Every structure is written in structure tokens, then in C-alpha cells.
Amino acid sequence: MTIELKIPINAHLLVKENQSVDFQTPFFELKTKKNINIPVAKKLSIKPDKIFRYLKKLVGENIEKGEVIAERKTFFSSQKIVSSNSGVIKEINHDLGEITLEINEKDEQIRSCYFKGKIKKIEKNKIEIDIEKKIEVEGKNIEKDLGGEVFYLKETEQITADKINKKIVVSETLKSFNQIKIEALGALGFITLTKLTEPSNLFSCQIKKIDDFKKILTLQYSYCLIYEGSSKIIFYQSL
């Protein structure tokens, strides 16, 4: 049995097929694109509309860090412009005498996996995870994708940090003082049947049908994945 997840745009995956992962496993780092302008004409002391004569690269070509972008040779000397970044030539502006280089910048923050299981397949836009079993229900008021370990809160149960820290709390409804306490003890978010009575900075969503809510309380699978685009919530057991 498998579940699917979207691979974020510009993500550099840090996992591979057949790898078993959990919530501490590095998942991906993001690469963001940035344009930088290089004033070729100014650096080579040439007229802007003459830069084509001196360029070593054209639009659409890749350039590596340390590679020569442009060069001007005279009888006595040679001037070179060396790229300080790797990227792609996006534009040559002969009015300004500049070229535009598109580069990838790494986001310093590495995202950990928000799921647990064994990676079955990695494709261009999605990843498949092998799991033991699952149940899919319809959610509402879902504003982002999320996943994690689940804690099913009983009405009379004592709330402690070791039970709910870094977990998604599932409860039919929450009293205000319980919600505040759960937030303070480090929960990831809430899945409830009725909407929270108090505003929260944590993630929260609801299960749409009461029968689905009863099913998940009966099964009490250990993990969940929440999908914004499809408004689906998957509760599952890993292998």
C-alpha cells in the first residue's frame, strides 16, 4: 500500500528510493532562482552596443563559477570578466551593455520528512511511500500540507508534554484552556470535528463527516498526512 506526496518546486531532494525515513530524516532543501546583472560594457570600457563582440556565452547557455563570461584583448593586455556564480544567461542588453545571469540560491534551512515509511518511487513531481495501511477522510479549512505523528486526546485525559510534543492532536472538540495548554506544550497542530473556539497560531483543520471521525478514533493509526489541494486527510500505519 502506498501514499503519494508532492515534491515542492525547486526542491533538491535529500532522500532516495528504497530508503526508510522518519521525522528526523532530511527531506529536501529549496533552491530559489535569482537574477544578477553584470555590467560588461562598464567593466571592459567598451560601448554598450558592442558587447556581443566580447562575450564568450550567449542567451540560454550555462556558465560555471570561475568561467570567463567576456574578454577584451588589446595588443598589450587582456581584460576578462569571470563569473562569480554558476547559472544561465537569461538576457543580453546591448542598450545598457549588461548581461543577466539567472542563478540558483540554496535555502540554508533543510526540511525534514513529515512522514514515516519506505520510499518506493521518486518521480519528477511526486514521491511514493510504502506503508502498512491507511484510511482517507475528507477534511475542511485546510490551509497547507502537513504531516506527523498523531495523538488522540480523550476528554478526561491528562495533557502532558511527553504525550503531545511535536504531534498533531486529534480531538472531537477542545475547551479553551486545553487548547492553550496544548499549544504551550509544543504540539504541531489540531485536527478536530468542530472548529476551535480560540484563535491559534498553530495549524488546525476539521474532519468533514462525523462518521469518518468515529472511524479514525476506532482505528487510531499512528500518523497522518494532510493535503491542502485535495482537502484530504490520510491516517496511516508505517511499515
TORGU-800003 format. One line per field, with one value per residue: residue number from 1; z, x negated, y negated of N, C-alpha, C in turn; residue in one letter. Coordinates in steps of 0.05 Angstrom, whole numbers. Example, Ala and Ser with C-alpha at 12.3 -4.5 7.8 and 13.67 -1.06 7.14 Angstrom:
BEGIN
num	c(1|2)
n.z	c(156|142)
n.x	c(-264|-257)
n.y	c(114|45)
ca.z	c(156|143)
ca.x	c(-246|-273)
ca.y	c(90|21)
c.z	c(156|157)
c.x	c(-264|-258)
c.y	c(66|-1)
residu	c(a|s)
//
This chain:
BEGIN
num	c(1|2|3|4|5|6|7|8|9|10|11|12|13|14|15|16|17|18|19|20|21|22|23|24|25|26|27|28|29|30|31|32|33|34|35|36|37|38|39|40|41|42|43|44|45|46|47|48|49|50|51|52|53|54|55|56|57|58|59|60|61|62|63|64|65|66|67|68|69|70|71|72|73|74|75|76|77|78|79|80|81|82|83|84|85|86|87|88|89|90|91|92|93|94|95|96|97|98|99|100|101|102|103|104|105|106|107|108|109|110|111|112|113|114|115|116|117|118|119|120|121|122|123|124|125|126|127|128|129|130|131|132|133|134|135|136|137|138|139|140|141|142|143|144|145|146|147|148|149|150|151|152|153|154|155|156|157|158|159|160|161|162|163|164|165|166|167|168|169|170|171|172|173|174|175|176|177|178|179|180|181|182|183|184|185|186|187|188|189|190|191|192|193|194|195|196|197|198|199|200|201|202|203|204|205|206|207|208|209|210|211|212|213|214|215|216|217|218|219|220|221|222|223|224|225|226|227|228|229|230|231|232|233|234|235|236|237|238|239)
n.z	c(0|-15|-6|-33|-44|-59|-92|-73|-114|-142|-106|-77|-70|-13|-3|-24|-69|-40|11|81|120|171|218|230|188|138|86|40|9|-10|-73|-95|-148|-175|-205|-230|-251|-296|-310|-366|-408|-379|-346|-382|-409|-458|-514|-501|-542|-567|-540|-556|-586|-551|-516|-487|-480|-498|-499|-460|-452|-407|-352|-313|-245|-240|-294|-356|-376|-411|-453|-467|-512|-523|-558|-519|-472|-435|-416|-372|-354|-302|-281|-219|-202|-214|-268|-314|-376|-384|-409|-456|-456|-501|-500|-449|-442|-411|-382|-361|-311|-289|-228|-181|-115|-53|-2|65|103|118|104|143|137|136|144|152|133|77|21|-42|-96|-135|-172|-222|-202|-156|-99|-77|-22|14|58|114|124|113|121|87|94|87|93|119|116|108|104|89|70|113|161|207|272|308|362|400|434|494|528|584|594|621|602|578|564|543|517|475|450|390|361|324|347|357|367|386|402|432|494|514|552|549|496|497|533|505|461|487|503|459|413|344|316|304|294|289|302|307|298|325|385|402|372|338|331|312|264|242|227|204|207|160|161|210|215|192|229|273|255|250|304|324|296|305|280|275|249|206|144|114|63|28|-25|-43|0|33|85|108|149|176|183|189|156)
n.x	c(-17|-9|-25|-20|-61|-70|-127|-160|-166|-228|-256|-311|-320|-337|-333|-326|-305|-278|-295|-286|-250|-240|-214|-259|-292|-329|-294|-289|-322|-311|-318|-325|-311|-350|-363|-420|-454|-506|-552|-579|-599|-616|-655|-693|-704|-679|-635|-565|-533|-568|-579|-570|-613|-651|-633|-633|-593|-525|-454|-416|-455|-493|-534|-592|-616|-672|-684|-699|-663|-664|-713|-764|-813|-874|-932|-970|-949|-900|-833|-789|-724|-703|-657|-624|-588|-550|-505|-452|-453|-407|-392|-416|-432|-440|-433|-444|-491|-496|-493|-445|-445|-418|-415|-419|-400|-415|-371|-384|-359|-344|-292|-258|-232|-161|-133|-129|-159|-175|-210|-184|-182|-209|-189|-184|-150|-128|-127|-128|-107|-116|-71|-38|19|79|127|170|198|246|229|234|224|169|106|53|4|-12|-41|-51|-64|-9|34|86|133|167|226|223|170|104|63|-2|-70|-103|-67|-44|-81|-108|-69|-8|53|112|179|248|273|247|236|224|182|154|137|101|63|44|20|-21|-53|-78|-54|-42|4|76|129|196|266|303|297|242|250|219|173|114|43|23|26|91|148|210|247|293|339|379|382|334|299|310|291|235|223|233|197|147|96|25|1|8|25|37|72|72|90|127|160|158|148|102|97|50|11|-57|-106)
n.y	c(24|-45|-116|-182|-240|-309|-337|-394|-454|-472|-442|-407|-342|-302|-250|-181|-128|-67|-79|-79|-124|-174|-223|-251|-249|-282|-315|-352|-408|-475|-508|-572|-617|-671|-733|-765|-823|-837|-886|-888|-922|-968|-946|-928|-974|-990|-1006|-1001|-976|-943|-897|-845|-828|-813|-775|-710|-675|-660|-677|-632|-595|-555|-574|-565|-574|-614|-612|-645|-701|-744|-776|-822|-836|-869|-897|-901|-880|-841|-838|-806|-781|-745|-696|-698|-663|-602|-591|-610|-645|-694|-741|-789|-854|-903|-956|-976|-950|-904|-837|-789|-743|-683|-652|-597|-598|-570|-552|-559|-528|-462|-418|-370|-303|-297|-252|-180|-120|-76|-95|-85|-101|-154|-208|-261|-301|-280|-235|-168|-131|-72|-41|-9|-7|-47|-100|-143|-207|-261|-328|-397|-468|-469|-495|-487|-437|-384|-339|-285|-253|-226|-244|-220|-252|-242|-262|-265|-259|-269|-322|-323|-342|-302|-270|-299|-333|-358|-333|-319|-337|-302|-312|-312|-359|-420|-449|-517|-526|-477|-478|-522|-502|-457|-481|-509|-467|-448|-424|-404|-417|-417|-371|-369|-357|-397|-468|-505|-542|-584|-632|-609|-602|-557|-502|-483|-442|-413|-351|-331|-297|-265|-210|-193|-214|-182|-133|-141|-148|-98|-66|-90|-102|-114|-157|-216|-249|-310|-344|-402|-417|-377|-373|-328|-280|-234|-180|-135|-74|-60|-18)
ca.z	c(0|-17|-5|-51|-35|-79|-88|-77|-136|-136|-83|-82|-52|2|1|-48|-69|-22|36|102|131|193|221|234|163|120|63|18|12|-32|-89|-105|-171|-171|-228|-225|-275|-298|-328|-383|-422|-360|-336|-404|-420|-486|-518|-495|-565|-578|-522|-569|-597|-529|-499|-491|-476|-509|-484|-458|-446|-379|-345|-287|-229|-248|-323|-369|-390|-432|-453|-486|-517|-538|-565|-496|-448|-437|-394|-371|-334|-293|-266|-191|-196|-236|-276|-343|-388|-390|-427|-463|-461|-515|-494|-424|-442|-389|-385|-338|-304|-270|-211|-160|-88|-34|23|85|121|108|114|150|128|153|140|160|116|59|-5|-63|-122|-137|-199|-225|-185|-134|-86|-67|4|23|85|121|120|115|117|77|100|76|113|111|127|107|92|80|73|139|168|232|290|318|390|402|461|506|542|612|596|629|580|586|541|531|501|452|438|362|350|316|367|346|388|375|408|452|511|510|569|538|472|504|545|484|445|503|507|435|392|316|306|314|276|305|288|308|296|350|396|405|351|344|313|302|243|251|207|214|192|150|168|237|213|187|254|290|244|257|332|328|285|319|266|290|234|187|124|108|37|23|-52|-46|25|43|108|109|174|167|198|172|155)
ca.x	c(0|-26|-13|-35|-65|-81|-153|-158|-180|-256|-267|-332|-314|-359|-325|-328|-287|-284|-304|-267|-252|-222|-211|-286|-307|-328|-277|-298|-329|-300|-335|-310|-325|-355|-376|-441|-463|-535|-557|-601|-610|-629|-679|-712|-708|-671|-608|-545|-522|-589|-587|-569|-639|-669|-620|-640|-569|-501|-429|-408|-478|-502|-561|-601|-631|-700|-686|-701|-639|-672|-742|-773|-842|-888|-959|-987|-936|-875|-814|-769|-704|-699|-632|-627|-566|-541|-478|-444|-450|-378|-387|-438|-421|-460|-429|-458|-516|-495|-480|-430|-452|-400|-429|-404|-409|-406|-359|-401|-344|-337|-266|-258|-208|-137|-120|-145|-154|-197|-206|-182|-188|-212|-185|-191|-133|-116|-142|-110|-116|-104|-61|-24|47|87|154|171|223|248|225|241|208|140|92|27|-3|-25|-41|-65|-53|18|42|116|138|192|237|215|142|86|46|-30|-88|-113|-46|-35|-102|-113|-48|17|73|139|200|274|274|227|241|204|158|139|124|79|43|32|2|-45|-68|-93|-40|-45|29|101|150|220|292|315|276|231|264|200|154|89|21|16|43|115|168|231|257|319|362|377|377|305|285|313|274|207|220|233|172|125|70|5|-9|27|17|59|67|88|102|150|175|159|130|96|86|37|-9|-80|-116)
ca.y	c(0|-69|-143|-200|-268|-327|-348|-423|-466|-480|-427|-388|-320|-291|-222|-164|-105|-44|-88|-82|-151|-182|-252|-263|-245|-305|-310|-368|-436|-491|-525|-595|-630|-699|-746|-785|-838|-841|-908|-881|-946|-985|-933|-926|-1001|-988|-1016|-981|-961|-927|-875|-818|-821|-805|-755|-682|-659|-672|-672|-604|-578|-552|-583|-555|-592|-616|-612|-671|-709|-762|-782|-842|-834|-890|-889|-900|-869|-826|-841|-785|-781|-717|-693|-690|-644|-585|-598|-610|-672|-698|-764|-807|-881|-918|-985|-981|-936|-885|-811|-779|-715|-671|-633|-583|-603|-550|-559|-546|-510|-435|-408|-342|-288|-299|-226|-157|-97|-69|-108|-66|-113|-183|-218|-289|-319|-266|-214|-147|-119|-47|-40|16|-10|-75|-108|-170|-221|-288|-350|-424|-490|-461|-517|-479|-409|-378|-311|-279|-233|-234|-238|-221|-263|-235|-285|-265|-251|-290|-332|-327|-348|-277|-258|-315|-350|-353|-315|-331|-328|-296|-313|-320|-388|-428|-472|-538|-522|-455|-487|-539|-485|-441|-499|-515|-443|-442|-408|-414|-428|-405|-360|-368|-355|-424|-488|-515|-565|-606|-634|-595|-605|-530|-491|-469|-436|-396|-329|-340|-279|-253|-181|-190|-219|-159|-112|-145|-144|-69|-54|-104|-99|-130|-180|-227|-268|-329|-355|-426|-418|-359|-373|-301|-273|-205|-168|-111|-60|-55|10)
c.z	c(0|-12|-22|-38|-58|-72|-93|-101|-126|-112|-93|-61|-39|9|-25|-46|-52|5|57|116|155|196|226|208|146|94|38|27|-13|-46|-100|-127|-166|-196|-218|-251|-274|-318|-345|-396|-403|-351|-357|-418|-451|-489|-513|-518|-578|-561|-535|-580|-576|-512|-507|-489|-488|-492|-484|-451|-416|-375|-317|-271|-236|-278|-334|-383|-414|-430|-475|-488|-532|-544|-541|-472|-455|-412|-395|-349|-327|-276|-238|-183|-220|-242|-306|-352|-397|-409|-432|-471|-474|-512|-469|-423|-419|-398|-359|-334|-283|-255|-192|-133|-69|-10|45|102|106|121|120|139|147|149|149|143|99|32|-27|-90|-120|-166|-200|-205|-160|-123|-75|-43|9|52|90|114|124|113|108|83|88|98|103|126|129|91|83|83|100|144|194|248|303|347|392|431|471|524|571|616|605|606|590|561|528|513|475|439|410|350|341|333|354|369|376|379|429|468|509|527|560|513|478|516|524|467|460|506|481|414|365|306|316|290|294|288|286|308|323|359|399|380|358|323|301|279|256|227|219|196|185|160|195|236|208|213|273|281|253|287|339|319|299|306|276|276|215|167|116|82|32|-3|-55|-21|36|67|108|136|166|188|179|174|180)
c.x	c(-18|-10|-32|-38|-77|-110|-152|-175|-208|-268|-289|-329|-340|-354|-327|-309|-297|-295|-281|-271|-233|-224|-238|-302|-306|-314|-287|-308|-320|-322|-318|-326|-327|-370|-397|-450|-493|-541|-582|-615|-626|-656|-701|-718|-703|-644|-588|-536|-544|-595|-586|-596|-657|-658|-629|-616|-545|-477|-422|-430|-484|-530|-568|-616|-661|-705|-686|-675|-645|-701|-748|-804|-852|-917|-977|-975|-911|-858|-794|-749|-698|-674|-637|-605|-562|-512|-473|-442|-421|-374|-413|-426|-443|-456|-445|-486|-519|-486|-466|-436|-432|-415|-410|-417|-398|-394|-374|-385|-337|-311|-268|-232|-185|-120|-139|-138|-179|-191|-206|-191|-190|-209|-190|-176|-122|-134|-122|-123|-101|-96|-47|6|55|117|155|198|223|246|236|225|178|125|63|24|-18|-24|-56|-53|-27|21|72|123|166|200|226|185|125|67|18|-47|-97|-93|-41|-57|-108|-93|-24|39|100|158|226|278|254|237|218|179|141|124|99|56|29|13|-24|-63|-81|-80|-45|-19|52|117|174|244|305|292|267|246|245|182|128|68|12|34|68|133|189|236|286|343|358|371|347|290|287|295|245|202|219|207|147|97|51|-3|12|13|41|53|85|103|127|168|179|140|127|84|75|19|-33|-88|-133)
c.y	c(-25|-95|-161|-227|-284|-335|-378|-433|-476|-465|-408|-366|-309|-262|-207|-141|-82|-53|-89|-109|-155|-212|-266|-262|-271|-299|-325|-395|-451|-506|-548|-608|-660|-709|-766|-797|-842|-863|-904|-905|-964|-972|-931|-953|-1000|-1001|-994|-964|-943|-902|-848|-809|-808|-782|-727|-664|-675|-665|-642|-586|-578|-564|-574|-577|-591|-616|-640|-677|-726|-769|-803|-841|-859|-880|-885|-885|-853|-830|-819|-790|-752|-716|-684|-670|-625|-592|-596|-639|-675|-721|-778|-834|-898|-948|-993|-969|-916|-858|-804|-750|-705|-649|-620|-590|-582|-563|-544|-525|-484|-426|-378|-329|-293|-274|-204|-133|-91|-81|-88|-77|-143|-191|-248|-306|-306|-244|-194|-134|-94|-48|-14|14|-39|-77|-137|-183|-249|-308|-376|-444|-483|-482|-511|-449|-406|-348|-307|-257|-244|-226|-242|-229|-256|-259|-287|-261|-275|-296|-337|-330|-323|-264|-273|-332|-340|-333|-331|-319|-325|-296|-322|-350|-395|-452|-492|-533|-499|-462|-503|-522|-468|-457|-504|-491|-432|-424|-421|-427|-411|-394|-355|-363|-382|-445|-498|-540|-589|-607|-620|-601|-579|-523|-479|-464|-418|-372|-334|-323|-266|-224|-176|-194|-195|-136|-116|-142|-114|-57|-64|-97|-120|-156|-191|-245|-284|-343|-379|-425|-401|-358|-345|-298|-243|-198|-141|-99|-55|-26|16)
residu	c(m|t|i|e|l|k|i|p|i|n|a|h|l|l|v|k|e|n|q|s|v|d|f|q|t|p|f|f|e|l|k|t|k|k|n|i|n|i|p|v|a|k|k|l|s|i|k|p|d|k|i|f|r|y|l|k|k|l|v|g|e|n|i|e|k|g|e|v|i|a|e|r|k|t|f|f|s|s|q|k|i|v|s|s|n|s|g|v|i|k|e|i|n|h|d|l|g|e|i|t|l|e|i|n|e|k|d|e|q|i|r|s|c|y|f|k|g|k|i|k|k|i|e|k|n|k|i|e|i|d|i|e|k|k|i|e|v|e|g|k|n|i|e|k|d|l|g|g|e|v|f|y|l|k|e|t|e|q|i|t|a|d|k|i|n|k|k|i|v|v|s|e|t|l|k|s|f|n|q|i|k|i|e|a|l|g|a|l|g|f|i|t|l|t|k|l|t|e|p|s|n|l|f|s|c|q|i|k|k|i|d|d|f|k|k|i|l|t|l|q|y|s|y|c|l|i|y|e|g|s|s|k|i|i|f|y|q|s|l)
//
